[in-house]
Amino acid sequence: MIGRLNHVAIAVKDLDAAVATYRDVLGAKVSPALDQPEHGVTVVFIELPNTKIELLHPLGEGSPIAKFLERNADGGIHHVCYEVDDILAARDKLKATGARVLGTGEPKIGAHGKPVLFLHPKDFMGTLVELEQS
């Protein structure tokens, strides 16, 4: 069901410092920052030959990333994102096996302009999983 790894998301408390580290220290190609108010985050993508790193920074009141950073003051890996061919079919199959889809269960549009869903970390060895339609 899952396809390729789309990205690994890292929550950061200082977006400018994180961008500088990836760009200036590691020599990575870095996207412009993109506010995603419907998700409560500002995102920056680090382009790699085989995948991406997504830097997440809190945006607005009630940001889930702000809550994550309260529990993890230095930041850290927030989630992994896998591509799926059909997000609704994937959702339905996962729910049939007992996996919990977060939120309403309806896909939202993610930072790449494609439908996304998140799966409960307790169902995936403590890892928050995002599915993105390819």
Backbone bond lengths (Angstrom), bond angles and torsions (degrees), N, CA, C in turn:
res aa  C-N    CA-C-N  psi(-1)  N-CA   C-N-CA  omega(-1)  CA-C   N-CA-C  phi
1 M - - - 1.442 - - 1.526 110.73 -
2 I 1.354 118.83 -51.08 1.461 118.50 -178.13 1.516 110.21 -78.03
3 G 1.303 113.85 147.29 1.456 120.91 177.83 1.517 110.21 -102.70
4 R 1.307 114.44 -139.32 1.461 118.36 -174.94 1.527 111.82 -73.82
5 L 1.322 115.19 158.90 1.450 122.18 173.70 1.521 107.40 -70.06
6 N 1.323 117.44 119.65 1.458 121.12 -179.79 1.517 110.85 -83.62
7 H 1.345 116.73 -47.86 1.458 119.85 177.91 1.521 111.26 -164.04
8 V 1.327 114.03 163.30 1.459 123.30 168.96 1.518 105.42 -113.53
9 A 1.332 116.93 127.47 1.458 121.53 -177.28 1.525 110.41 -99.52
10 I 1.325 115.07 133.14 1.460 121.98 179.75 1.521 108.24 -121.15
11 A 1.326 116.68 122.73 1.457 121.76 175.30 1.521 108.80 -78.11
12 V 1.328 116.44 133.37 1.476 120.92 -178.33 1.520 109.19 -130.66
13 K 1.344 115.29 142.99 1.459 118.70 178.40 1.521 111.68 -86.26
14 D 1.341 117.75 -23.94 1.465 122.05 179.10 1.527 108.00 -127.35
15 L 1.320 115.94 97.25 1.462 120.95 -174.94 1.524 111.86 -63.82
16 D 1.325 117.65 -42.62 1.466 120.57 -179.75 1.524 111.76 -60.99
17 A 1.328 116.51 -42.45 1.470 120.20 179.47 1.527 110.65 -66.46
18 A 1.332 116.64 -39.57 1.464 119.71 179.67 1.525 110.66 -66.01
19 V 1.333 116.98 -43.21 1.465 121.06 177.59 1.519 109.84 -59.90
20 A 1.323 116.84 -45.30 1.473 120.78 -179.48 1.525 110.89 -61.45
21 T 1.308 117.62 -39.32 1.465 120.60 179.26 1.523 110.80 -62.23
22 Y 1.332 116.24 -49.39 1.462 118.87 -179.00 1.527 112.05 -67.07
23 R 1.334 117.02 -41.07 1.469 121.24 -176.92 1.529 111.65 -75.69
24 D 1.327 117.19 -51.29 1.460 121.35 -169.94 1.521 113.83 -88.57
25 V 1.325 116.82 -34.69 1.466 120.15 -178.04 1.531 110.63 -89.19
26 L 1.334 116.13 -45.65 1.465 119.83 -176.60 1.524 113.45 -95.14
27 G 1.328 117.88 -10.52 1.462 121.28 177.31 1.508 114.59 71.79
28 A 1.324 116.97 28.37 1.470 120.84 -176.93 1.523 111.57 -86.33
29 K 1.328 114.59 155.58 1.463 122.07 172.08 1.524 107.10 -80.60
30 V 1.333 116.51 126.55 1.458 122.46 -173.36 1.529 109.22 -121.22
31 S 1.331 116.62 133.05 1.466 121.32 178.87 1.530 109.86 -79.08
32 P 1.327 116.95 163.26 1.469 119.08 170.37 1.527 109.76 -65.90
33 A 1.320 116.10 156.24 1.466 120.95 176.33 1.525 109.12 -68.70
34 L 1.328 115.67 142.25 1.459 122.35 -179.19 1.524 108.74 -131.61
35 D 1.333 116.65 117.72 1.459 120.56 176.53 1.520 109.56 -75.66
36 Q 1.323 115.56 134.67 1.459 123.40 176.97 1.529 107.97 -123.59
37 P 1.351 117.71 76.09 1.464 120.09 -174.27 1.528 114.29 -57.52
38 E 1.340 117.15 -33.27 1.466 119.29 -179.35 1.520 112.60 -68.29
39 H 1.338 116.77 -16.53 1.467 121.55 177.34 1.527 111.49 -109.87
40 G 1.338 117.57 -6.49 1.457 121.25 179.30 1.516 114.07 71.83
41 V 1.347 116.97 31.47 1.461 120.16 -177.47 1.527 111.46 -140.51
42 T 1.312 114.11 156.52 1.461 122.34 162.98 1.514 105.25 -109.17
43 V 1.339 116.81 132.99 1.463 120.46 -176.96 1.523 110.91 -120.21
44 V 1.319 114.24 148.74 1.460 123.30 171.02 1.517 105.49 -134.19
45 F 1.325 116.70 135.16 1.463 120.25 178.69 1.515 110.69 -105.70
46 I 1.312 115.05 134.67 1.455 124.02 174.33 1.521 105.64 -101.38
47 E 1.327 116.35 117.14 1.471 120.64 -177.61 1.522 110.41 -84.21
48 L 1.319 116.27 126.29 1.459 123.21 175.84 1.523 107.87 -119.58
49 P 1.330 117.99 161.20 1.465 119.04 -178.79 1.527 114.00 -59.86
50 N 1.334 118.00 -31.60 1.461 120.11 -173.70 1.524 114.23 -115.34
51 T 1.340 118.96 -6.73 1.461 122.29 -179.89 1.517 109.23 -170.37
52 K 1.322 117.33 -163.26 1.460 122.35 177.87 1.528 109.16 -134.54
53 I 1.325 114.99 157.17 1.456 122.88 166.24 1.525 105.13 -109.39
54 E 1.311 117.46 132.98 1.456 122.18 177.35 1.522 107.72 -108.92
55 L 1.325 116.57 118.07 1.456 120.61 174.53 1.525 107.32 -89.19
56 L 1.331 116.16 128.96 1.465 122.67 -177.67 1.514 109.41 -114.00
57 H 1.327 116.12 131.45 1.459 121.59 177.46 1.523 107.51 -131.00
58 P 1.346 118.13 141.84 1.465 120.50 -178.25 1.529 112.22 -59.81
59 L 1.333 115.12 143.53 1.456 122.80 175.63 1.521 108.32 -137.95
60 G 1.316 117.39 117.16 1.453 121.77 175.44 1.516 114.23 80.25
61 E 1.330 112.84 172.99 1.467 120.89 179.67 1.524 110.55 -67.83
62 G 1.309 115.56 140.48 1.458 120.08 175.44 1.515 114.61 74.64
63 S 1.324 117.74 17.51 1.461 120.08 178.96 1.527 110.63 -60.42
64 P 1.335 117.86 131.02 1.466 118.85 176.55 1.528 112.00 -63.34
65 I 1.314 116.98 -24.24 1.468 119.71 179.02 1.522 110.33 -74.26
66 A 1.335 117.82 -34.48 1.468 120.17 175.24 1.522 109.75 -60.91
67 K 1.318 116.62 -42.08 1.466 120.74 178.39 1.523 110.65 -64.29
68 F 1.339 116.32 -41.60 1.465 120.40 177.99 1.528 110.07 -60.85
69 L 1.342 116.86 -43.54 1.464 120.76 -178.33 1.524 112.23 -70.04
70 E 1.319 118.19 -25.68 1.467 120.50 173.62 1.524 110.28 -63.39
71 R 1.320 116.32 -38.06 1.470 121.52 -179.24 1.529 112.21 -85.74
72 N 1.338 116.75 -21.93 1.469 122.44 -176.65 1.531 107.36 -133.55
73 A 1.328 116.47 80.70 1.468 122.07 -169.63 1.526 113.59 -57.87
74 D 1.319 117.62 -28.65 1.469 120.34 -179.86 1.523 112.40 -89.71
75 G 1.333 117.64 0.11 1.456 120.69 -174.99 1.512 110.24 83.34
76 G 1.318 115.92 -165.00 1.455 119.77 178.39 1.511 111.53 147.04
77 I 1.321 114.80 -176.87 1.459 120.18 -178.88 1.523 109.04 -65.40
78 H 1.319 115.92 127.08 1.457 122.31 -178.01 1.531 111.16 -100.24
79 H 1.349 117.65 -45.96 1.459 120.34 179.48 1.524 110.69 -160.67
80 V 1.324 114.22 167.00 1.467 121.44 171.00 1.517 107.27 -116.58
81 C 1.321 116.15 146.35 1.460 121.45 -178.10 1.520 109.94 -120.78
82 Y 1.326 115.04 125.34 1.457 122.04 176.81 1.519 109.34 -111.87
83 E 1.309 116.38 145.96 1.457 121.27 175.66 1.525 110.05 -85.54
84 V 1.324 115.50 145.66 1.462 122.95 173.40 1.523 108.23 -133.23
85 D 1.320 116.31 148.20 1.468 120.19 179.97 1.523 112.63 -68.75
86 D 1.337 116.61 -39.71 1.458 121.79 -175.87 1.524 107.79 -136.33
87 I 1.322 116.58 103.24 1.469 120.38 -173.16 1.524 112.64 -65.39
88 L 1.327 117.89 -34.86 1.464 119.82 179.47 1.523 111.40 -70.09
89 A 1.320 116.90 -41.17 1.469 120.22 177.27 1.527 110.17 -65.05
90 A 1.347 116.70 -40.28 1.465 120.71 178.07 1.522 110.18 -63.30
91 R 1.331 116.67 -45.13 1.468 121.12 178.29 1.521 111.13 -57.90
92 D 1.313 116.22 -48.40 1.453 120.19 -177.08 1.524 111.57 -64.39
93 K 1.316 117.17 -40.50 1.467 120.82 178.60 1.525 110.50 -65.29
94 L 1.330 116.74 -43.42 1.459 120.24 179.50 1.524 111.51 -64.17
95 K 1.318 117.03 -44.54 1.470 120.59 178.95 1.527 110.72 -61.62
96 A 1.331 116.80 -36.44 1.471 120.61 179.29 1.519 111.57 -65.15
97 T 1.333 116.71 -25.55 1.468 120.38 178.40 1.525 112.31 -90.68
98 G 1.347 116.77 -1.44 1.461 120.61 178.82 1.512 114.93 99.39
99 A 1.313 118.23 -1.04 1.463 120.83 178.18 1.524 109.33 -69.34
100 R 1.323 115.92 142.98 1.465 120.99 -178.70 1.519 110.75 -97.52
101 V 1.325 114.75 126.89 1.462 122.15 174.70 1.522 106.54 -94.19
102 L 1.319 117.05 130.83 1.460 120.61 -177.84 1.528 111.73 -78.39
103 G 1.323 115.04 159.98 1.456 120.45 179.59 1.510 110.96 72.46
104 T 1.317 115.63 -147.16 1.470 121.16 -177.83 1.522 112.83 -77.75
105 G 1.325 116.56 -14.16 1.461 120.00 -174.98 1.514 112.69 90.72
106 E 1.321 116.16 -7.09 1.464 120.32 176.61 1.522 109.34 -94.34
107 P 1.326 117.95 136.65 1.466 120.19 -179.81 1.531 111.62 -61.62
108 K 1.337 114.43 147.24 1.460 122.61 170.53 1.522 106.74 -111.46
109 I 1.300 116.70 163.72 1.463 120.38 176.39 1.527 108.11 -84.69
110 G 1.328 116.04 126.68 1.456 121.67 -178.20 1.518 112.79 -92.54
111 A 1.320 115.38 -172.03 1.468 122.67 -175.38 1.523 113.11 -63.50
112 H 1.328 118.04 -22.11 1.467 120.97 178.94 1.529 111.98 -93.32
113 G 1.348 116.50 6.66 1.455 120.22 -179.77 1.516 113.69 77.24
114 K 1.330 117.16 17.13 1.466 122.06 -178.20 1.528 109.50 -119.89
115 P 1.339 117.73 156.43 1.468 120.62 178.97 1.528 111.52 -64.71
116 V 1.347 115.09 139.02 1.456 121.99 178.61 1.526 110.33 -135.13
117 L 1.319 115.45 154.97 1.462 124.72 172.55 1.521 108.15 -138.84
118 F 1.328 116.08 154.19 1.459 120.47 174.78 1.521 109.60 -116.72
119 L 1.331 115.54 144.17 1.459 122.71 -178.86 1.521 109.61 -113.19
120 H 1.325 116.14 142.88 1.457 122.06 -174.75 1.528 111.49 -60.35
121 P 1.341 116.99 130.61 1.475 119.70 -178.22 1.528 113.72 -62.07
122 K 1.314 118.14 -28.33 1.471 119.61 -179.38 1.521 111.85 -66.38
123 D 1.323 116.85 -18.84 1.466 120.23 178.75 1.530 112.30 -91.13
124 F 1.352 117.02 -5.62 1.474 121.00 -174.54 1.527 110.88 -136.53
125 M 1.335 114.99 54.91 1.455 122.94 174.55 1.526 113.28 53.92
126 G 1.324 116.97 38.68 1.455 121.63 177.00 1.517 114.85 79.72
127 T 1.330 117.62 11.99 1.464 121.50 -177.57 1.524 110.02 -112.65
128 L 1.334 116.16 125.06 1.452 120.56 172.89 1.525 107.26 -69.84
129 V 1.324 116.94 127.25 1.460 122.51 -177.67 1.515 108.92 -114.34
130 E 1.335 115.50 131.15 1.453 121.99 172.03 1.517 107.54 -107.74
131 L 1.326 115.49 136.94 1.464 120.79 171.97 1.520 107.45 -109.44
132 E 1.331 115.77 135.30 1.459 121.21 177.86 1.511 108.54 -126.25
133 Q 1.327 116.26 130.74 1.458 119.37 177.71 1.528 109.02 -67.36
134 S 1.325 116.05 131.56 1.465 119.77 -178.12 1.503 111.63 -84.18
